[in-house]
């Protein structure tokens, strides 16, 4: 990422992988506790809390990183018409993940909390794939329009 210190690229990958791994590790417990789905594996005891706290920490840091990317990386590439579809998808997914995370924690109604959990999980998994495509220069528009769309 041009215009940023060298560590920002590594930090971005670390945060995204941390979010994906911690999210996948707490997913079976969420399916078991919220949706009463029998799962073959789930974290037990304090490990659930540690992974949930890790997921929240990675998320706070990732939101800060997105804020740092807005003025240069995102603005510059919008003007250049580079990877707009995947970029907007990532920004929209980030916004939706923030809103659903708040819903998971603060909705008093179990139905709304469960719905937030489901949306958060699906969007998080899709975002992981879109991020990899975006970061590896395989924008969504290239998949449908050819290399000139990049």
NUTIKE-804398 format. One record per atom (N, C-alpha, C): chain; x, y, z. Coordinates in steps of 0.2 Angstrom, whole numbers, plus 5000, padded with zeros to 4 digits. Atoms other than C-alpha are relative to their C-alpha. Layout:
N
+------+------+------+------+
| unit |    u |    v |    w |
+------+------+------+------+
|    A |    X |    Y |    Z |
...
+------+------+------+------+
//
This chain:
150
+------+------+------+------+
| unit |    u |    v |    w |
+------+------+------+------+
|    A | 5004 | 4994 | 5000 |
|    A | 5000 | 5000 | 5000 |
|    A | 5004 | 5006 | 5000 |
|    A | 4995 | 4995 | 5001 |
|    A | 5009 | 5015 | 4994 |
|    A | 4997 | 5006 | 5004 |
|    A | 5002 | 4995 | 4995 |
|    A | 5009 | 5030 | 5006 |
|    A | 5000 | 4998 | 5007 |
|    A | 5000 | 5002 | 4993 |
|    A | 5010 | 5020 | 5022 |
|    A | 5006 | 4997 | 5002 |
|    A | 4994 | 5004 | 4998 |
|    A | 5024 | 5013 | 5032 |
|    A | 4999 | 4993 | 4998 |
|    A | 5000 | 5007 | 5003 |
|    A | 5029 | 4996 | 5027 |
|    A | 4996 | 4995 | 5005 |
|    A | 5003 | 5005 | 4995 |
|    A | 5022 | 4987 | 5043 |
|    A | 4992 | 5000 | 4999 |
|    A | 5007 | 5000 | 5000 |
|    A | 5004 | 4992 | 5038 |
|    A | 4997 | 4994 | 4996 |
|    A | 5002 | 5006 | 5004 |
|    A | 5003 | 4979 | 5024 |
|    A | 5000 | 4993 | 5005 |
|    A | 5000 | 5006 | 4995 |
|    A | 5008 | 4965 | 5037 |
|    A | 4995 | 5001 | 5005 |
|    A | 5005 | 4999 | 4995 |
|    A | 4997 | 4973 | 5050 |
|    A | 4993 | 4998 | 4998 |
|    A | 5007 | 5001 | 5003 |
|    A | 4982 | 4972 | 5039 |
|    A | 4999 | 4992 | 4999 |
|    A | 5001 | 5007 | 5001 |
|    A | 4985 | 4953 | 5035 |
|    A | 5000 | 4997 | 5007 |
|    A | 5001 | 5003 | 4993 |
|    A | 4988 | 4949 | 5054 |
|    A | 4993 | 5001 | 5003 |
|    A | 5007 | 4998 | 4997 |
|    A | 4972 | 4958 | 5059 |
|    A | 4995 | 4996 | 4996 |
|    A | 5005 | 5003 | 5004 |
|    A | 4962 | 4950 | 5045 |
|    A | 5000 | 4992 | 5002 |
|    A | 4999 | 5007 | 4998 |
|    A | 4969 | 4932 | 5049 |
|    A | 4998 | 4999 | 5007 |
|    A | 5003 | 5001 | 4993 |
|    A | 4966 | 4935 | 5067 |
|    A | 4993 | 5000 | 5001 |
|    A | 5008 | 5000 | 5000 |
|    A | 4948 | 4940 | 5064 |
|    A | 4997 | 4993 | 4998 |
|    A | 5003 | 5006 | 5003 |
|    A | 4945 | 4925 | 5053 |
|    A | 5001 | 4994 | 5005 |
|    A | 4998 | 5006 | 4995 |
|    A | 4954 | 4912 | 5065 |
|    A | 4996 | 5001 | 5006 |
|    A | 5004 | 4999 | 4993 |
|    A | 4946 | 4919 | 5081 |
|    A | 4993 | 4999 | 4999 |
|    A | 5007 | 5001 | 5002 |
|    A | 4929 | 4920 | 5072 |
|    A | 4998 | 4993 | 4999 |
|    A | 5001 | 5007 | 5001 |
|    A | 4930 | 4902 | 5066 |
|    A | 5000 | 4996 | 5006 |
|    A | 5000 | 5004 | 4994 |
|    A | 4935 | 4896 | 5083 |
|    A | 4994 | 5001 | 5005 |
|    A | 5005 | 4999 | 4996 |
|    A | 4921 | 4904 | 5092 |
|    A | 4993 | 4998 | 4996 |
|    A | 5006 | 5002 | 5004 |
|    A | 4908 | 4899 | 5078 |
|    A | 4997 | 4994 | 5003 |
|    A | 5003 | 5006 | 4998 |
|    A | 4905 | 4881 | 5084 |
|    A | 4996 | 5002 | 5007 |
|    A | 5003 | 4998 | 4994 |
|    A | 4901 | 4888 | 5102 |
|    A | 4994 | 5004 | 4999 |
|    A | 5006 | 4996 | 5001 |
|    A | 4889 | 4901 | 5095 |
|    A | 4994 | 4996 | 4997 |
|    A | 5005 | 5004 | 5003 |
|    A | 4880 | 4888 | 5084 |
|    A | 4997 | 4995 | 5006 |
|    A | 5003 | 5004 | 4994 |
|    A | 4878 | 4877 | 5100 |
|    A | 4996 | 5004 | 5005 |
|    A | 5004 | 4996 | 4995 |
|    A | 4873 | 4890 | 5112 |
|    A | 4994 | 5004 | 4998 |
|    A | 5006 | 4996 | 5003 |
|    A | 4862 | 4901 | 5101 |
|    A | 4995 | 4997 | 4996 |
|    A | 5005 | 5003 | 5004 |
|    A | 4855 | 4890 | 5089 |
|    A | 4999 | 4992 | 5001 |
|    A | 5001 | 5007 | 4998 |
|    A | 4856 | 4873 | 5098 |
|    A | 5001 | 4995 | 4995 |
|    A | 4998 | 5005 | 5005 |
|    A | 4865 | 4864 | 5084 |
|    A | 5006 | 4996 | 5003 |
|    A | 4994 | 5004 | 4998 |
|    A | 4876 | 4850 | 5089 |
|    A | 5006 | 5000 | 4996 |
|    A | 4993 | 4999 | 5004 |
|    A | 4894 | 4853 | 5084 |
|    A | 5005 | 4995 | 5003 |
|    A | 4995 | 5005 | 4998 |
|    A | 4908 | 4840 | 5085 |
|    A | 5006 | 5003 | 5005 |
|    A | 4995 | 4997 | 4997 |
|    A | 4920 | 4853 | 5092 |
|    A | 4998 | 5007 | 5002 |
|    A | 5001 | 4993 | 4998 |
|    A | 4919 | 4869 | 5102 |
|    A | 5005 | 5001 | 5006 |
|    A | 4996 | 4998 | 4994 |
|    A | 4930 | 4879 | 5114 |
|    A | 4996 | 4999 | 5006 |
|    A | 5003 | 5001 | 4994 |
|    A | 4927 | 4875 | 5132 |
|    A | 5003 | 5006 | 5005 |
|    A | 4998 | 4996 | 4995 |
|    A | 4928 | 4886 | 5147 |
|    A | 5003 | 5007 | 4999 |
|    A | 4997 | 4993 | 5001 |
|    A | 4940 | 4901 | 5148 |
|    A | 5003 | 5001 | 4993 |
|    A | 4998 | 4999 | 5007 |
|    A | 4946 | 4898 | 5130 |
|    A | 4994 | 5003 | 4996 |
|    A | 5005 | 4996 | 5004 |
|    A | 4929 | 4904 | 5123 |
|    A | 5000 | 5007 | 5002 |
|    A | 4999 | 4993 | 4998 |
|    A | 4931 | 4920 | 5133 |
|    A | 5006 | 5003 | 4997 |
|    A | 4994 | 4997 | 5003 |
|    A | 4949 | 4922 | 5127 |
|    A | 4999 | 5001 | 4993 |
|    A | 5001 | 4999 | 5007 |
|    A | 4944 | 4919 | 5109 |
|    A | 4996 | 5006 | 4998 |
|    A | 5005 | 4994 | 5001 |
|    A | 4929 | 4931 | 5110 |
|    A | 5004 | 5007 | 5001 |
|    A | 4997 | 4994 | 4999 |
|    A | 4940 | 4944 | 5118 |
|    A | 5005 | 5002 | 4995 |
|    A | 4995 | 4999 | 5005 |
|    A | 4954 | 4942 | 5105 |
|    A | 4996 | 5002 | 4993 |
|    A | 5004 | 4998 | 5006 |
|    A | 4940 | 4943 | 5091 |
|    A | 4998 | 5008 | 5001 |
|    A | 5002 | 4993 | 4999 |
|    A | 4934 | 4959 | 5099 |
|    A | 5006 | 5005 | 4999 |
|    A | 4994 | 4996 | 5001 |
|    A | 4952 | 4966 | 5100 |
|    A | 5002 | 5001 | 4993 |
|    A | 4999 | 4999 | 5007 |
|    A | 4956 | 4962 | 5082 |
|    A | 4995 | 5004 | 4997 |
|    A | 5005 | 4996 | 5003 |
|    A | 4940 | 4970 | 5077 |
|    A | 5001 | 5007 | 5001 |
|    A | 4998 | 4993 | 4999 |
|    A | 4944 | 4986 | 5086 |
|    A | 5006 | 5003 | 4996 |
|    A | 4994 | 4998 | 5004 |
|    A | 4961 | 4987 | 5078 |
|    A | 4999 | 5000 | 4993 |
|    A | 5002 | 5000 | 5007 |
|    A | 4954 | 4983 | 5061 |
|    A | 4996 | 5006 | 4998 |
|    A | 5004 | 4994 | 5002 |
|    A | 4941 | 4997 | 5062 |
|    A | 5005 | 5006 | 5000 |
|    A | 4995 | 4994 | 5000 |
|    A | 4955 | 5009 | 5067 |
|    A | 5004 | 5000 | 4993 |
|    A | 4996 | 5001 | 5006 |
|    A | 4965 | 5002 | 5052 |
|    A | 4996 | 5003 | 4994 |
|    A | 5004 | 4998 | 5006 |
|    A | 4951 | 5005 | 5040 |
|    A | 4999 | 5008 | 5000 |
|    A | 5000 | 4993 | 4999 |
|    A | 4950 | 5023 | 5047 |
|    A | 5006 | 5003 | 4997 |
|    A | 4994 | 4998 | 5003 |
|    A | 4968 | 5025 | 5043 |
|    A | 5001 | 5000 | 4993 |
|    A | 5000 | 5002 | 5008 |
|    A | 4966 | 5018 | 5025 |
|    A | 4996 | 5005 | 4996 |
|    A | 5004 | 4996 | 5004 |
|    A | 4952 | 5030 | 5021 |
|    A | 5003 | 5006 | 4996 |
|    A | 4998 | 4994 | 5003 |
|    A | 4961 | 5046 | 5018 |
|    A | 5005 | 4999 | 4994 |
|    A | 4995 | 5001 | 5005 |
|    A | 4975 | 5039 | 5006 |
|    A | 4998 | 4994 | 4996 |
|    A | 5001 | 5006 | 5004 |
|    A | 4972 | 5021 | 5000 |
|    A | 4994 | 5000 | 4997 |
|    A | 5006 | 5001 | 5002 |
|    A | 4954 | 5021 | 4998 |
|    A | 4998 | 5006 | 4995 |
|    A | 5002 | 4994 | 5004 |
|    A | 4952 | 5039 | 4991 |
|    A | 5004 | 5000 | 4994 |
|    A | 4995 | 5000 | 5006 |
|    A | 4967 | 5037 | 4979 |
|    A | 4997 | 4995 | 4995 |
|    A | 5002 | 5005 | 5004 |
|    A | 4960 | 5021 | 4972 |
|    A | 4993 | 5001 | 4997 |
|    A | 5006 | 4999 | 5003 |
|    A | 4943 | 5027 | 4970 |
|    A | 5000 | 5005 | 4994 |
|    A | 4999 | 4996 | 5006 |
|    A | 4949 | 5041 | 4959 |
|    A | 5003 | 4997 | 4994 |
|    A | 4997 | 5004 | 5005 |
|    A | 4959 | 5029 | 4949 |
|    A | 4996 | 4995 | 4997 |
|    A | 5005 | 5005 | 5002 |
|    A | 4944 | 5018 | 4947 |
|    A | 5003 | 4993 | 5001 |
|    A | 4997 | 5007 | 4999 |
|    A | 4954 | 5003 | 4954 |
|    A | 4997 | 4996 | 5005 |
|    A | 5003 | 5005 | 4996 |
|    A | 4946 | 4988 | 4962 |
|    A | 4994 | 5003 | 5004 |
|    A | 5006 | 4997 | 4997 |
|    A | 4930 | 4998 | 4966 |
|    A | 4995 | 4996 | 5003 |
|    A | 5005 | 5004 | 4998 |
|    A | 4918 | 4984 | 4967 |
|    A | 5002 | 4996 | 5007 |
|    A | 4997 | 5003 | 4994 |
|    A | 4929 | 4974 | 4980 |
|    A | 5001 | 5005 | 5005 |
|    A | 4999 | 4995 | 4995 |
|    A | 4933 | 4990 | 4989 |
|    A | 4994 | 5002 | 5003 |
|    A | 5007 | 4999 | 4997 |
|    A | 4915 | 4995 | 4991 |
|    A | 4997 | 4994 | 5004 |
|    A | 5002 | 5005 | 4996 |
|    A | 4911 | 4978 | 4996 |
|    A | 5003 | 4999 | 5007 |
|    A | 4996 | 5000 | 4993 |
|    A | 4924 | 4978 | 5010 |
|    A | 4997 | 5005 | 5004 |
|    A | 5002 | 4994 | 4996 |
|    A | 4918 | 4995 | 5016 |
|    A | 4993 | 4998 | 5003 |
|    A | 5007 | 5002 | 4998 |
|    A | 4900 | 4989 | 5016 |
|    A | 5000 | 4995 | 5005 |
|    A | 5000 | 5006 | 4996 |
|    A | 4904 | 4973 | 5024 |
|    A | 5003 | 5002 | 5007 |
|    A | 4998 | 4997 | 4993 |
|    A | 4914 | 4982 | 5038 |
|    A | 4995 | 5004 | 5004 |
|    A | 5005 | 4997 | 4997 |
|    A | 4900 | 4993 | 5041 |
|    A | 4994 | 4996 | 5003 |
|    A | 5005 | 5005 | 4998 |
|    A | 4888 | 4979 | 5042 |
|    A | 5002 | 4996 | 5006 |
|    A | 4998 | 5004 | 4994 |
|    A | 4899 | 4969 | 5054 |
|    A | 5000 | 5004 | 5006 |
|    A | 5000 | 4996 | 4994 |
|    A | 4901 | 4984 | 5066 |
|    A | 4993 | 5000 | 5002 |
|    A | 5007 | 4999 | 4998 |
|    A | 4882 | 4986 | 5066 |
|    A | 4997 | 4993 | 5003 |
|    A | 5003 | 5006 | 4997 |
|    A | 4878 | 4967 | 5069 |
|    A | 5004 | 4998 | 5006 |
|    A | 4996 | 5001 | 4994 |
|    A | 4892 | 4966 | 5082 |
|    A | 4997 | 5004 | 5006 |
|    A | 5004 | 4997 | 4995 |
|    A | 4883 | 4979 | 5092 |
|    A | 4993 | 4997 | 5001 |
|    A | 5006 | 5003 | 4999 |
|    A | 4867 | 4970 | 5089 |
|    A | 5001 | 4993 | 5004 |
|    A | 4998 | 5006 | 4996 |
|    A | 4875 | 4954 | 5096 |
|    A | 5000 | 5001 | 5007 |
|    A | 4999 | 4999 | 4993 |
|    A | 4880 | 4962 | 5112 |
|    A | 4994 | 5004 | 5003 |
|    A | 5004 | 4996 | 4997 |
|    A | 4866 | 4974 | 5115 |
|    A | 4992 | 4999 | 4999 |
|    A | 5008 | 5001 | 5001 |
|    A | 4849 | 4968 | 5108 |
|    A | 4998 | 4996 | 5006 |
|    A | 5003 | 5004 | 4995 |
|    A | 4839 | 4962 | 5122 |
|    A | 4995 | 4994 | 4998 |
|    A | 5004 | 5005 | 5003 |
|    A | 4827 | 4952 | 5111 |
|    A | 5004 | 4995 | 4997 |
|    A | 4996 | 5005 | 5002 |
|    A | 4834 | 4935 | 5108 |
|    A | 5000 | 4999 | 4992 |
|    A | 5001 | 5001 | 5007 |
|    A | 4827 | 4934 | 5090 |
|    A | 5005 | 5005 | 4996 |
|    A | 4996 | 4995 | 5003 |
|    A | 4836 | 4950 | 5085 |
|    A | 5008 | 4999 | 5001 |
|    A | 4993 | 5002 | 4998 |
|    A | 4852 | 4944 | 5094 |
|    A | 5003 | 4994 | 4995 |
|    A | 4998 | 5006 | 5005 |
|    A | 4852 | 4928 | 5084 |
|    A | 5000 | 5002 | 4993 |
|    A | 5000 | 4997 | 5007 |
|    A | 4848 | 4937 | 5068 |
|    A | 5007 | 5003 | 4999 |
|    A | 4994 | 4997 | 5001 |
|    A | 4863 | 4948 | 5071 |
|    A | 5006 | 4995 | 5000 |
|    A | 4995 | 5005 | 5000 |
|    A | 4874 | 4933 | 5075 |
|    A | 5000 | 4997 | 4993 |
|    A | 5000 | 5004 | 5006 |
|    A | 4869 | 4924 | 5059 |
|    A | 5002 | 5005 | 4994 |
|    A | 4998 | 4995 | 5005 |
|    A | 4871 | 4940 | 5048 |
|    A | 5008 | 5001 | 5001 |
|    A | 4993 | 4998 | 4999 |
|    A | 4888 | 4944 | 5056 |
|    A | 5004 | 4994 | 4998 |
|    A | 4996 | 5006 | 5002 |
|    A | 4894 | 4926 | 5053 |
|    A | 5001 | 4999 | 4992 |
|    A | 5000 | 5001 | 5007 |
|    A | 4889 | 4925 | 5035 |
|    A | 5004 | 5006 | 4996 |
|    A | 4996 | 4994 | 5003 |
|    A | 4896 | 4943 | 5031 |
|    A | 5007 | 4999 | 5001 |
|    A | 4993 | 5001 | 4998 |
|    A | 4912 | 4939 | 5040 |
|    A | 5003 | 4995 | 4996 |
|    A | 4997 | 5006 | 5004 |
|    A | 4915 | 4923 | 5030 |
|    A | 5001 | 5003 | 4993 |
|    A | 5000 | 4997 | 5006 |
|    A | 4911 | 4932 | 5014 |
|    A | 5005 | 5005 | 4999 |
|    A | 4995 | 4995 | 5000 |
|    A | 4922 | 4947 | 5018 |
|    A | 5007 | 4997 | 5000 |
|    A | 4993 | 5003 | 5001 |
|    A | 4937 | 4935 | 5021 |
|    A | 5002 | 4999 | 4993 |
|    A | 4999 | 5002 | 5006 |
|    A | 4935 | 4929 | 5004 |
|    A | 5001 | 5006 | 4995 |
|    A | 4999 | 4994 | 5004 |
|    A | 4933 | 4946 | 4996 |
|    A | 5006 | 5004 | 5002 |
|    A | 4993 | 4997 | 4998 |
|    A | 4948 | 4953 | 5006 |
|    A | 5006 | 4997 | 4997 |
|    A | 4995 | 5004 | 5003 |
|    A | 4959 | 4939 | 4999 |
|    A | 5000 | 5002 | 4993 |
|    A | 5000 | 4998 | 5007 |
|    A | 4953 | 4943 | 4981 |
|    A | 5003 | 5007 | 4999 |
|    A | 4999 | 4993 | 5001 |
|    A | 4955 | 4962 | 4984 |
|    A | 5008 | 5001 | 5001 |
|    A | 4993 | 4999 | 4998 |
|    A | 4973 | 4960 | 4992 |
|    A | 5004 | 4997 | 4995 |
|    A | 4996 | 5004 | 5005 |
|    A | 4979 | 4948 | 4979 |
|    A | 4999 | 5003 | 4993 |
|    A | 5001 | 4997 | 5007 |
|    A | 4974 | 4960 | 4965 |
|    A | 4995 | 4996 | 4995 |
|    A | 5005 | 5003 | 5004 |
|    A | 4960 | 4949 | 4959 |
|    A | 4993 | 5003 | 5002 |
|    A | 5006 | 4996 | 4999 |
|    A | 4946 | 4962 | 4960 |
|    A | 4994 | 4996 | 4997 |
|    A | 5006 | 5004 | 5002 |
|    A | 4928 | 4956 | 4958 |
|    A | 4998 | 5002 | 4993 |
|    A | 5002 | 4998 | 5007 |
|    A | 4926 | 4966 | 4942 |
|    A | 5005 | 4997 | 4995 |
|    A | 4996 | 5004 | 5004 |
|    A | 4941 | 4957 | 4935 |
|    A | 4997 | 4993 | 4998 |
|    A | 5003 | 5006 | 5001 |
|    A | 4932 | 4941 | 4937 |
|    A | 4995 | 5000 | 4995 |
|    A | 5005 | 4999 | 5005 |
|    A | 4918 | 4947 | 4927 |
|    A | 5001 | 5004 | 4994 |
|    A | 4999 | 4995 | 5006 |
|    A | 4925 | 4960 | 4915 |
|    A | 5007 | 4999 | 4996 |
|    A | 4993 | 5000 | 5003 |
|    A | 4943 | 4955 | 4911 |
|    A | 5005 | 5005 | 5004 |
|    A | 4995 | 4996 | 4997 |
|    A | 4959 | 4964 | 4916 |
|    A | 5000 | 5007 | 5000 |
|    A | 5001 | 4993 | 5001 |
|    A | 4955 | 4981 | 4909 |
|    A | 4996 | 5003 | 5005 |
|    A | 5005 | 4997 | 4995 |
|    A | 4942 | 4983 | 4923 |
|    A | 5004 | 5002 | 5006 |
|    A | 4996 | 4998 | 4994 |
|    A | 4956 | 4984 | 4936 |
|    A | 5003 | 5007 | 5000 |
+------+------+------+------+
//
